[in-house]
Amino acid sequence: MPWAEDPEVGSIGITWAENFYFAFNLKRGKLPLWDPYTGGGIPTLDSGQSRPFNPFRLPFYLFQTSWMYSVTLLLGLLFGGTGAYIWLSKRDISPAAVTLGTGLFILNPWVLDRLVLTDSAAYLVLPWCLLTLEQAVWRYWPSIARAVLCFLLMGHSGHPVACLIMAGVAFTTYLFGGRRPGIIQESFSKRIKITGVVSGMTLIGLAALWLPLLKLLSSGYLYKKHGWFGFDYSWKSLVTLPSDMFLLPALGALLACALFERKKLLTVWVVFLAIAFFILLPLPWAGSRLSRLLSYMGLPTLYLKGLFWVSISFLAPYGLDAYRTSKKSEAIVVFAVGTTMLGVSAWQFIRSPVPRDDMSAFPATAFLLLAFGLLALVILRIAGGRLFALLMSAVILAPFAFPLSLNRLVWNRIDFKTNLVVEWLKAYRPHARVASVDPRLYFAIPPNLGQVYGVRCVEVNAAIFLNNYYSMFHHPRSAFYTAVFFDFLSPNVLSHMGASVVLLPDQSPSLALELLTRGTHFSAYAISGAHGRLYFAERACRYQEGSNMVNQILSLSRDTDAVAVVEGMGNPVPEVIPEIPSSKGKAVFELDDPEEVLVRTECPLEGLLVLRDSWYPGWVAFIDGKKVPIFRVNGCFRGVLAPPGTHMVRFIYRPILVYIAGVVSLLSSLLVIWVSARRNSRGAPTIGYPKSELVQW
């Protein structure tokens, strides 16, 4: 895919290791609020993508193994498929069409390829949101609370952008879609009221996830000035094999036949598909500029793939039934569409060869499955019977079940076991920040996998991290604009990020580095002259507003990385910042926990103590028990003015806003659960809903 340049690093870094770190701490009775192993450190709750309270991860929190994590992913897939099956079965379509739609919903390549991330989680909760909204009755609070619970589940499991898109789909379908057969639907004004109440209660319940992040964004502390993400889509994203494997020829024929339908609900999904197609297919001027505008607004077009496939999943079943009962002339037209798409697929196989890792190792077999799917449409026009129709639906779905997309889910085959180098680092360099070089090793310690190994990594592969970390030190060839990793050795850059150790393949490095320990596949080397995470600034200056931060740092670091460009961040910066030669100042770690760092300083003069961990709202500093201001140093890190003599400097993470938002979320969620479990003692509402269905829901 255009965005698949990332060799599964994102899948590993943003999900498995993060969940492992959270589970590891929970088993020890601690709720982790800070992750020190990613770059300079990031918060665990308000980092943008973190979803630690995802209910599907509960089994993994009990047993932290790769196979159990795979089980949790399967649970999410089955949950989404069950919801899609129930929702479709309540439409006026045949069992074969329901089966086809359910299969498309959970087997499409976008879901399978993004399953290990949080992108597809919101997509999989969508059918349940549709179901509960459909059952909601104004002033019948248990029914409204059940809808809120589904949206809370979506928020706690899905990527925020994907959640916004899928929530918009659910509410739009509820407001403007068709009605259930035999059910008297709420009036439009009452549906508006229900939508507002559900939205408001959901936002309150998700305060722990969005309120601290919103405060951070509004304060301008985030390094990203706009949401500009790696790769634009092009027309190739809809037809090339690596993109979506292919658009099934039989599926294209069914979509064409669905257009002959005249149902109101069907119209909603046609509009959704048209919107997604228009944006994902950047047309000259209009499409490409709209795509770029959405990216600047923080809505990368990548997430519209979910809208694209959910529309197809809920349109194709109507097309299947319409095709079976259509006129002969209509059947010929739609079959011609499918035949054309089969020809396009053949052209792609011949003219656009792709690596074996990006598609099936058996392209000829895959192409035969495509042809069989189209042949199934012919048989459907000839033969009848429910069982036979179900069989033909399975034939159409066969190419999706064929493991083309699944080939990319290789994360659970990675060896997470420790090694001699990692054990040596933990024993003899417990405070060091480590960098891995040479992607041919698939990273000695990939970005964000420091949580698994207990090693602080310079690399970052997270959706949101702070300050100027990326803009100052990013690798220009990084896969995403939110990733920092290296395939070349640059000791100067690594040392300015706080690294004092670099992991290299078992070969002589091009630069003179001190060998610390040798391993089987890679060895650890010390970066000469690196001060690491903790030092007294030897050269310092105030940040000059409007000037380039990197240039100011480089102008100071002629022969040392112990430099400091200081920003007040709400605190007054001294006119003259003290500078201490490295021979006079001494600072050592006494405690180095994720949310508390204790440093003992010895210095004859006042100096600027720099801890190269992320500056972030919520961190407070004390010197001998007295609170002191924290300055932002080099656009990323923390610094305090330490007085002369021997002192104890303590950094503690106390995010008050996170605590408040967490209490609000917990109490409101418990209230919603309690209300949703209540029965209406006065009987069912009298708007035409069957009482049996109200009791069921």
ChimeraX attribute file (.defattr): number of C-alpha atoms within 10 A of each C-alpha:
attribute: neighborCount
match mode: 1-to-1
recipient: residues
	/A:1	19
	/A:2	15
	/A:3	16
	/A:4	15
	/A:5	13
	/A:6	14
	/A:7	15
	/A:8	16
	/A:9	19
	/A:10	24
	/A:11	21
	/A:12	22
	/A:13	23
	/A:14	22
	/A:15	20
	/A:16	25
	/A:17	20
	/A:18	24
	/A:19	24
	/A:20	23
	/A:21	23
	/A:22	22
	/A:23	24
	/A:24	20
	/A:25	13
	/A:26	14
	/A:27	12
	/A:28	8
	/A:29	9
	/A:30	11
	/A:31	14
	/A:32	18
	/A:33	18
	/A:34	21
	/A:35	22
	/A:36	25
	/A:37	27
	/A:38	27
	/A:39	33
	/A:40	27
	/A:41	23
	/A:42	23
	/A:43	24
	/A:44	22
	/A:45	22
	/A:46	22
	/A:47	20
	/A:48	20
	/A:49	23
	/A:50	25
	/A:51	23
	/A:52	23
	/A:53	16
	/A:54	18
	/A:55	14
	/A:56	20
	/A:57	23
	/A:58	15
	/A:59	15
	/A:60	20
	/A:61	22
	/A:62	13
	/A:63	15
	/A:64	16
	/A:65	16
	/A:66	18
	/A:67	13
	/A:68	17
	/A:69	23
	/A:70	16
	/A:71	16
	/A:72	19
	/A:73	18
	/A:74	14
	/A:75	14
	/A:76	21
	/A:77	21
	/A:78	14
	/A:79	18
	/A:80	23
	/A:81	23
	/A:82	17
	/A:83	20
	/A:84	29
	/A:85	20
	/A:86	15
	/A:87	20
	/A:88	25
	/A:89	17
	/A:90	12
	/A:91	16
	/A:92	13
	/A:93	16
	/A:94	18
	/A:95	19
	/A:96	21
	/A:97	24
	/A:98	29
	/A:99	23
	/A:100	28
	/A:101	28
	/A:102	25
	/A:103	22
	/A:104	26
	/A:105	27
	/A:106	28
	/A:107	24
	/A:108	23
	/A:109	24
	/A:110	23
	/A:111	23
	/A:112	21
	/A:113	23
	/A:114	17
	/A:115	22
	/A:116	24
	/A:117	22
	/A:118	23
	/A:119	24
	/A:120	27
	/A:121	28
	/A:122	27
	/A:123	26
	/A:124	29
	/A:125	28
	/A:126	23
	/A:127	26
	/A:128	25
	/A:129	28
	/A:130	22
	/A:131	22
	/A:132	22
	/A:133	26
	/A:134	23
	/A:135	19
	/A:136	24
	/A:137	23
	/A:138	17
	/A:139	12
	/A:140	15
	/A:141	19
	/A:142	22
	/A:143	25
	/A:144	25
	/A:145	27
	/A:146	25
	/A:147	28
	/A:148	28
	/A:149	22
	/A:150	22
	/A:151	29
	/A:152	26
	/A:153	23
	/A:154	27
	/A:155	27
	/A:156	26
	/A:157	28
	/A:158	26
	/A:159	22
	/A:160	21
	/A:161	18
	/A:162	26
	/A:163	25
	/A:164	16
	/A:165	17
	/A:166	27
	/A:167	22
	/A:168	12
	/A:169	20
	/A:170	22
	/A:171	21
	/A:172	15
	/A:173	20
	/A:174	23
	/A:175	19
	/A:176	14
	/A:177	17
	/A:178	16
	/A:179	16
	/A:180	13
	/A:181	10
	/A:182	9
	/A:183	13
	/A:184	13
	/A:185	19
	/A:186	20
	/A:187	11
	/A:188	12
	/A:189	10
	/A:190	15
	/A:191	21
	/A:192	15
	/A:193	13
	/A:194	23
	/A:195	21
	/A:196	13
	/A:197	16
	/A:198	22
	/A:199	18
	/A:200	12
	/A:201	20
	/A:202	25
	/A:203	20
	/A:204	19
	/A:205	29
	/A:206	22
	/A:207	21
	/A:208	23
	/A:209	27
	/A:210	21
	/A:211	19
	/A:212	24
	/A:213	20
	/A:214	13
	/A:215	14
	/A:216	17
	/A:217	14
	/A:218	10
	/A:219	10
	/A:220	11
	/A:221	17
	/A:222	17
	/A:223	17
	/A:224	18
	/A:225	11
	/A:226	12
	/A:227	16
	/A:228	20
	/A:229	18
	/A:230	16
	/A:231	17
	/A:232	19
	/A:233	21
	/A:234	16
	/A:235	12
	/A:236	15
	/A:237	20
	/A:238	19
	/A:239	18
	/A:240	21
	/A:241	23
	/A:242	25
	/A:243	21
	/A:244	22
	/A:245	24
	/A:246	21
	/A:247	20
	/A:248	24
	/A:249	27
	/A:250	29
	/A:251	28
	/A:252	24
	/A:253	27
	/A:254	27
	/A:255	25
	/A:256	22
	/A:257	26
	/A:258	24
	/A:259	17
	/A:260	14
	/A:261	16
	/A:262	9
	/A:263	14
	/A:264	13
	/A:265	18
	/A:266	20
	/A:267	19
	/A:268	20
	/A:269	22
	/A:270	19
	/A:271	12
	/A:272	21
	/A:273	20
	/A:274	14
	/A:275	15
	/A:276	20
	/A:277	18
	/A:278	16
	/A:279	22
	/A:280	26
	/A:281	19
	/A:282	19
	/A:283	15
	/A:284	8
	/A:285	8
	/A:286	11
	/A:287	17
	/A:288	19
	/A:289	14
	/A:290	17
	/A:291	23
	/A:292	21
	/A:293	16
	/A:294	16
	/A:295	19
	/A:296	15
	/A:297	12
	/A:298	15
	/A:299	21
	/A:300	22
	/A:301	21
	/A:302	20
	/A:303	21
	/A:304	22
	/A:305	23
	/A:306	25
	/A:307	21
	/A:308	19
	/A:309	22
	/A:310	26
	/A:311	22
	/A:312	23
	/A:313	26
	/A:314	25
	/A:315	28
	/A:316	26
	/A:317	29
	/A:318	28
	/A:319	27
	/A:320	29
	/A:321	21
	/A:322	20
	/A:323	26
	/A:324	18
	/A:325	12
	/A:326	16
	/A:327	10
	/A:328	11
	/A:329	9
	/A:330	16
	/A:331	22
	/A:332	13
	/A:333	14
	/A:334	22
	/A:335	24
	/A:336	15
	/A:337	21
	/A:338	27
	/A:339	19
	/A:340	15
	/A:341	23
	/A:342	23
	/A:343	14
	/A:344	17
	/A:345	23
	/A:346	15
	/A:347	13
	/A:348	16
	/A:349	17
	/A:350	9
	/A:351	9
	/A:352	13
	/A:353	14
	/A:354	14
	/A:355	10
	/A:356	13
	/A:357	13
	/A:358	18
	/A:359	22
	/A:360	21
	/A:361	14
	/A:362	10
	/A:363	14
	/A:364	12
	/A:365	13
	/A:366	21
	/A:367	16
	/A:368	12
	/A:369	20
	/A:370	27
	/A:371	20
	/A:372	19
	/A:373	25
	/A:374	25
	/A:375	19
	/A:376	19
	/A:377	26
	/A:378	15
	/A:379	13
	/A:380	18
	/A:381	14
	/A:382	9
	/A:383	9
	/A:384	11
	/A:385	8
	/A:386	11
	/A:387	11
	/A:388	14
	/A:389	24
	/A:390	18
	/A:391	15
	/A:392	23
	/A:393	25
	/A:394	19
	/A:395	22
	/A:396	27
	/A:397	25
	/A:398	18
	/A:399	24
	/A:400	26
	/A:401	18
	/A:402	15
	/A:403	17
	/A:404	25
	/A:405	26
	/A:406	19
	/A:407	16
	/A:408	17
	/A:409	15
	/A:410	12
	/A:411	18
	/A:412	15
	/A:413	9
	/A:414	10
	/A:415	8
	/A:416	14
	/A:417	8
	/A:418	11
	/A:419	12
	/A:420	13
	/A:421	20
	/A:422	21
	/A:423	15
	/A:424	16
	/A:425	20
	/A:426	16
	/A:427	10
	/A:428	10
	/A:429	15
	/A:430	14
	/A:431	20
	/A:432	21
	/A:433	30
	/A:434	30
	/A:435	31
	/A:436	28
	/A:437	23
	/A:438	16
	/A:439	15
	/A:440	9
	/A:441	14
	/A:442	14
	/A:443	21
	/A:444	22
	/A:445	22
	/A:446	23
	/A:447	29
	/A:448	30
	/A:449	30
	/A:450	25
	/A:451	23
	/A:452	19
	/A:453	20
	/A:454	17
	/A:455	24
	/A:456	27
	/A:457	30
	/A:458	30
	/A:459	29
	/A:460	28
	/A:461	26
	/A:462	24
	/A:463	15
	/A:464	20
	/A:465	26
	/A:466	23
	/A:467	21
	/A:468	19
	/A:469	21
	/A:470	19
	/A:471	17
	/A:472	19
	/A:473	15
	/A:474	19
	/A:475	18
	/A:476	12
	/A:477	12
	/A:478	17
	/A:479	20
	/A:480	20
	/A:481	21
	/A:482	20
	/A:483	24
	/A:484	23
	/A:485	26
	/A:486	21
	/A:487	14
	/A:488	12
	/A:489	18
	/A:490	13
	/A:491	21
	/A:492	17
	/A:493	15
	/A:494	25
	/A:495	26
	/A:496	24
	/A:497	28
	/A:498	27
	/A:499	28
	/A:500	25
	/A:501	29
	/A:502	26
	/A:503	25
	/A:504	24
	/A:505	21
	/A:506	13
	/A:507	9
	/A:508	11
	/A:509	13
	/A:510	7
	/A:511	11
	/A:512	11
	/A:513	16
	/A:514	13
	/A:515	15
	/A:516	16
	/A:517	16
	/A:518	17
	/A:519	16
	/A:520	10
	/A:521	13
	/A:522	19
	/A:523	21
	/A:524	25
	/A:525	21
	/A:526	19
	/A:527	23
	/A:528	15
	/A:529	14
	/A:530	20
	/A:531	20
	/A:532	23
	/A:533	21
	/A:534	22
	/A:535	24
	/A:536	31
	/A:537	26
	/A:538	21
	/A:539	22
	/A:540	24
	/A:541	22
	/A:542	18
	/A:543	21
	/A:544	12
	/A:545	8
	/A:546	6
	/A:547	9
	/A:548	11
	/A:549	17
	/A:550	15
	/A:551	11
	/A:552	19
	/A:553	24
	/A:554	15
	/A:555	10
	/A:556	18
	/A:557	18
	/A:558	10
	/A:559	9
	/A:560	18
	/A:561	25
	/A:562	28
	/A:563	27
	/A:564	30
	/A:565	22
	/A:566	24
	/A:567	23
	/A:568	16
	/A:569	14
	/A:570	9
	/A:571	11
	/A:572	10
	/A:573	16
	/A:574	12
	/A:575	8
	/A:576	9
	/A:577	19
	/A:578	18
	/A:579	21
	/A:580	23
	/A:581	12
	/A:582	14
	/A:583	8
	/A:584	11
	/A:585	23
	/A:586	17
	/A:587	19
	/A:588	14
	/A:589	14
	/A:590	13
	/A:591	14
	/A:592	14
	/A:593	13
	/A:594	15
	/A:595	16
	/A:596	16
	/A:597	17
	/A:598	19
	/A:599	19
	/A:600	17
	/A:601	23
	/A:602	18
	/A:603	19
	/A:604	13
	/A:605	15
	/A:606	18
	/A:607	23
	/A:608	27
	/A:609	26
	/A:610	26
	/A:611	22
	/A:612	26
	/A:613	21
	/A:614	24
	/A:615	24
	/A:616	23
	/A:617	19
	/A:618	13
	/A:619	17
	/A:620	17
	/A:621	22
	/A:622	17
	/A:623	20
	/A:624	13
	/A:625	11
	/A:626	9
	/A:627	13
	/A:628	16
	/A:629	19
	/A:630	25
	/A:631	25
	/A:632	25
	/A:633	30
	/A:634	28
	/A:635	24
	/A:636	24
	/A:637	27
	/A:638	26
	/A:639	27
	/A:640	22
	/A:641	20
	/A:642	23
	/A:643	17
	/A:644	14
	/A:645	12
	/A:646	15
	/A:647	17
	/A:648	18
	/A:649	25
	/A:650	21
	/A:651	23
	/A:652	16
	/A:653	18
	/A:654	15
	/A:655	17
	/A:656	12
	/A:657	16
	/A:658	21
	/A:659	13
	/A:660	14
	/A:661	19
	/A:662	20
	/A:663	15
	/A:664	16
	/A:665	22
	/A:666	15
	/A:667	12
	/A:668	19
	/A:669	21
	/A:670	12
	/A:671	13
	/A:672	22
	/A:673	15
	/A:674	12
	/A:675	16
	/A:676	20
	/A:677	14
	/A:678	12
	/A:679	15
	/A:680	14
	/A:681	6
	/A:682	6
	/A:683	9
	/A:684	18
	/A:685	15
	/A:686	10
	/A:687	13
	/A:688	12
	/A:689	17
	/A:690	14
	/A:691	12
	/A:692	9
	/A:693	10
	/A:694	19
	/A:695	11
	/A:696	6
	/A:697	14
